Amino acid sequence: MQQRSFDIKASLKIWKEYEILSNEEYSKVILYKINLLLKLMNSLHEKNIKVDSWKIWCEPTIYKLCYHSCSLIKIYYGTNLPYKHEGKDILIFDEPSMLILFRAILENYLTYFYMFGSNDSEEIKYFRNLVWRYSGIVQRTEFEINTKEAKEKQKKEVEFLNSLKEELLKSELFNRYDKKAQGIILKGRKPRLFKSWPDLIKESKLNTLLFRNLYGYKSNYSHTEFISVLQVHQGGYGHKANNVKSHHLLLLLHGIICKTILELKSFFPTIESEYDSIEPMLQDEISSLANIISSSNPFLQNPEEFT
């Protein structure tokens, strides 16, 4: 199906309408889109659609994205600390955890796009998926284990790993790399080959202006760098029902979910037919929000207006 056109004025109107909602009101809107994403993914099961074995890994990748997204949204409803101040419960807005989750969501989306959502050939996507699975099993077989049951499980995984390695060595795409690069891949330390997260942000056509500094900033919270502790020290984490603190992250999350929906229905033709049954107004909204966070957005010259 042809992509619905990008109406600049309509898209800006949608963005502004959601911008004025409270965090809790907007959270309900995004949960509806997550529900739609899950329904579209599950339609393969409902219709008993058979897919190539490597494509099954799209489903848990989508689920992981949805898990993180739902957990992030819960943070906007406030987090109770097991401590009372002057006899009163303490309800906070846990922004540090929210930022860590958003980083995980962004990485999850980029991994999904890299293996399933891009316009690259299925041959390339299959190879990427093979390297990704191989790298994961390499890392897990290196875990130190003590129980007999775990050792038996690891033995089977080593056998599986060898079969993946054999397939990898026979791959035409693998053999296009030079010997040094092949050696690095076989060590299992490059699950996304040699692409960095900034590389994938660019390749996924997310708007680099809108997402600039975002990944590095969130990393400060994941690794407990000084800037993250400084933010906690400065306070301001009290929860308010109509607080719009970090509202821009909800806008970005909404766009990522919509972009995922569009890419998923392109990857699975049967999902595309399911998507076509959705009311046109909702389809237009999904396309608009996906385009807003994309590099194709023609009016996003000053991203600060949308954050």
C-alpha positions in Angstrom: 0.0 0.0 0.0 1.3 3.5 -0.8 2.4 5.6 2.2 -0.2 8.3 3.1 1.0 11.7 2.2 2.6 14.0 4.8 0.3 17.0 5.4 2.4 19.5 7.1 -0.4 21.6 8.6 -2.4 18.6 9.8 0.7 17.0 11.3 1.6 20.2 13.2 -2.0 20.4 14.4 -1.8 16.8 15.8 1.5 17.5 17.5 0.3 20.7 19.1 -3.0 19.0 20.3 -1.0 16.3 22.1 1.5 18.8 23.4 -1.1 20.5 25.6 -2.4 17.3 27.2 -1.3 16.4 30.7 1.2 13.5 30.9 -1.5 11.2 32.3 -4.0 12.1 29.5 -1.3 11.7 26.9 -0.2 8.4 28.3 -3.6 6.9 27.6 -3.3 7.9 23.9 0.1 6.2 23.6 -1.2 3.1 25.3 -3.9 2.9 22.7 -1.1 2.9 20.0 0.8 0.2 21.8 -2.3 -1.8 22.0 -2.7 -1.4 18.2 0.9 -2.5 17.7 0.4 -5.6 19.8 -2.8 -6.5 18.0 -1.1 -6.1 14.6 1.7 -8.3 15.7 -0.6 -10.9 17.1 -2.7 -11.0 13.9 -0.1 -13.4 12.5 -1.1 -15.9 15.2 -4.8 -15.3 14.8 -4.6 -16.0 11.0 -2.1 -18.8 11.5 0.4 -17.2 9.1 3.6 -19.1 8.6 6.8 -17.1 8.4 10.4 -17.9 7.8 12.1 -19.1 11.0 14.4 -16.1 11.4 11.4 -13.7 11.2 9.9 -15.1 14.5 12.5 -13.0 16.3 10.6 -9.9 15.2 7.8 -10.7 17.6 9.8 -10.8 20.9 11.7 -7.7 19.7 8.4 -5.9 19.4 7.2 -7.3 22.8 10.3 -6.0 24.5 9.7 -2.5 23.0 6.1 -2.6 24.3 7.2 -3.8 27.8 9.7 -0.9 28.1 7.2 1.6 26.8 4.4 0.5 29.2 6.8 0.6 32.1 8.0 4.1 31.2 4.4 5.3 31.0 3.7 4.0 34.5 6.4 6.3 35.8 4.3 9.3 34.7 1.6 8.2 37.2 4.1 8.6 40.1 6.3 6.3 42.1 5.8 5.7 45.8 8.9 5.5 48.0 8.7 3.2 51.1 9.3 6.1 53.4 7.1 8.8 55.0 7.9 12.4 55.5 6.1 14.0 58.4 3.7 11.1 58.3 2.9 11.5 54.6 3.7 9.1 51.7 6.3 10.3 49.3 5.2 10.2 45.6 7.9 11.1 43.2 8.3 11.5 39.4 11.2 9.0 38.8 12.8 10.9 35.9 16.2 9.0 36.2 14.5 5.6 35.6 12.3 7.2 32.9 15.4 8.3 31.0 17.1 4.9 31.4 14.0 3.3 30.0 13.8 5.7 27.1 17.4 4.9 26.2 16.4 1.2 26.2 13.4 1.9 24.0 15.5 3.8 21.5 18.1 1.0 21.3 15.3 -1.5 21.1 13.7 0.4 18.2 17.0 0.8 16.4 17.7 -3.0 16.7 14.2 -3.7 15.4 14.7 -1.4 12.5 18.2 -2.7 11.7 16.9 -6.3 11.4 13.3 -6.0 10.3 12.2 -2.4 9.6 14.6 -1.1 7.0 14.2 -1.2 3.2 17.2 -3.5 2.8 16.8 -6.9 1.0 15.7 -9.9 3.0 19.2 -11.4 2.3 20.8 -8.6 4.2 18.2 -8.7 7.0 18.7 -12.4 7.4 22.4 -12.0 7.6 22.1 -9.3 10.2 19.7 -11.5 12.2 22.2 -14.4 12.0 25.1 -12.4 13.3 22.9 -10.9 16.1 21.8 -14.4 17.2 25.3 -15.8 16.9 26.7 -13.0 19.0 24.1 -13.5 21.7 24.8 -17.2 22.0 28.6 -16.6 22.1 28.2 -14.3 25.0 25.8 -16.7 26.9 28.1 -19.7 26.5 30.8 -17.7 28.2 28.8 -17.3 31.4 30.4 -19.1 34.4 28.0 -21.8 35.6 28.1 -24.3 38.4 25.0 -26.6 38.4 24.9 -29.8 36.4 21.6 -28.7 34.8 23.1 -25.5 33.6 26.2 -27.2 32.2 24.0 -29.6 30.2 22.0 -26.6 28.8 25.3 -24.8 28.0 26.5 -27.9 26.2 23.5 -27.9 23.9 23.9 -24.2 23.3 27.5 -24.8 22.2 26.2 -27.2 19.7 23.7 -24.7 18.5 26.5 -22.0 18.4 28.6 -24.3 16.1 25.7 -24.7 13.7 25.3 -20.9 13.5 29.0 -20.4 13.0 29.0 -23.0 10.2 26.2 -21.1 8.5 28.0 -17.8 9.0 31.2 -19.1 7.5 29.3 -20.1 4.4 27.5 -16.8 4.0 28.4 -14.8 0.9 27.9 -11.5 2.9 30.2 -12.7 5.7 32.9 -13.5 3.1 32.8 -10.0 1.7 34.5 -8.8 4.9 38.2 -8.8 5.2 39.9 -11.4 7.5 40.3 -8.9 10.4 36.6 -8.0 10.3 35.6 -11.6 10.1 37.7 -12.4 13.1 36.0 -9.7 15.1 32.5 -10.9 14.0 33.4 -14.5 15.0 34.4 -13.3 18.5 30.7 -12.4 18.9 31.3 -8.8 20.0 29.5 -7.1 17.1 25.9 -8.1 17.2 25.0 -5.2 14.9 28.2 -5.7 12.9 30.1 -2.4 12.9 27.3 0.1 13.3 27.1 2.4 16.3 23.9 3.7 17.8 24.4 7.1 16.1 24.9 5.3 12.8 21.6 3.5 13.3 19.8 6.7 14.3 20.8 8.1 11.0 20.0 5.0 9.0 16.6 4.6 10.5 15.9 8.2 9.3 15.1 9.5 12.8 15.5 13.2 12.8 19.1 13.7 14.0 18.3 17.3 15.2 15.4 16.1 17.3 17.4 13.2 18.8 20.8 15.1 19.0 22.5 14.6 22.3 19.6 12.4 23.4 21.4 9.1 23.4 24.5 10.4 25.2 22.4 12.3 27.8 20.5 9.1 28.7 23.7 7.2 28.9 24.7 9.4 31.8 21.8 8.0 33.8 22.4 4.4 32.8 26.1 4.6 33.9 25.4 6.9 37.0 27.8 9.6 35.7 28.0 12.8 37.8 25.5 14.8 35.8 22.8 12.3 36.7 23.5 12.4 40.4 23.7 16.2 40.1 20.2 16.3 38.7 18.9 14.2 41.7 20.8 16.5 44.1 19.1 19.5 42.6 15.7 17.9 43.3 12.4 18.8 41.7 11.2 15.2 41.5 7.9 15.7 43.3 5.0 14.2 41.4 2.1 16.4 40.3 -0.9 14.9 38.5 -0.9 17.5 35.7 2.9 17.9 35.5 4.3 18.2 32.0 7.9 17.5 33.0 9.6 15.4 30.3 6.4 15.7 28.2 8.6 15.8 25.1 9.7 12.2 25.8 6.1 11.1 25.5 5.9 12.9 22.2 9.0 11.1 21.0 7.8 7.7 22.3 4.5 8.2 20.5 6.4 8.9 17.2 8.6 5.8 17.7 5.6 3.5 18.3 3.8 4.9 15.2 7.0 4.5 13.1 7.3 0.9 14.3 3.7 0.2 13.3 4.3 1.5 9.7 7.5 -0.6 9.4 6.0 -3.7 10.8 3.0 -3.7 8.4 5.5 -3.3 5.5 7.6 -6.2 6.7 4.6 -8.6 6.9 2.1 -8.2 4.0 -0.7 -9.8 6.0 -0.3 -7.2 8.7 -0.5 -4.6 6.0 -4.0 -5.8 5.0 -5.0 -5.8 8.7 -3.7 -2.2 9.1 -5.7 -1.1 6.0 -8.9 -1.9 8.0 -8.1 0.8 10.5 -10.1 4.0 10.1 -8.4 6.4 7.7 -8.2 9.2 10.3 -6.1 7.0 12.6 -3.9 6.0 9.7 -3.3 9.6 8.9 -2.4 10.3 12.5 0.0 7.4 12.7 1.7 8.5 9.5 1.9 12.1 10.7 3.5 11.3 14.0 6.0 8.9 12.4 7.0 11.6 9.9 7.3 14.2 12.6 10.2 12.4 14.2 11.8 11.4 10.9 14.5 13.1 8.9 11.9 13.8 6.2 10.1 16.3 8.4 10.2 19.5 6.4 9.1 21.9 9.2 11.4 20.7 11.9 14.1 23.3 11.4 14.1 24.2 15.1 13.6 21.0 17.1 13.5 23.0 20.4 9.9 24.0 19.4 8.9 20.4 19.7 10.6 19.4 22.9 
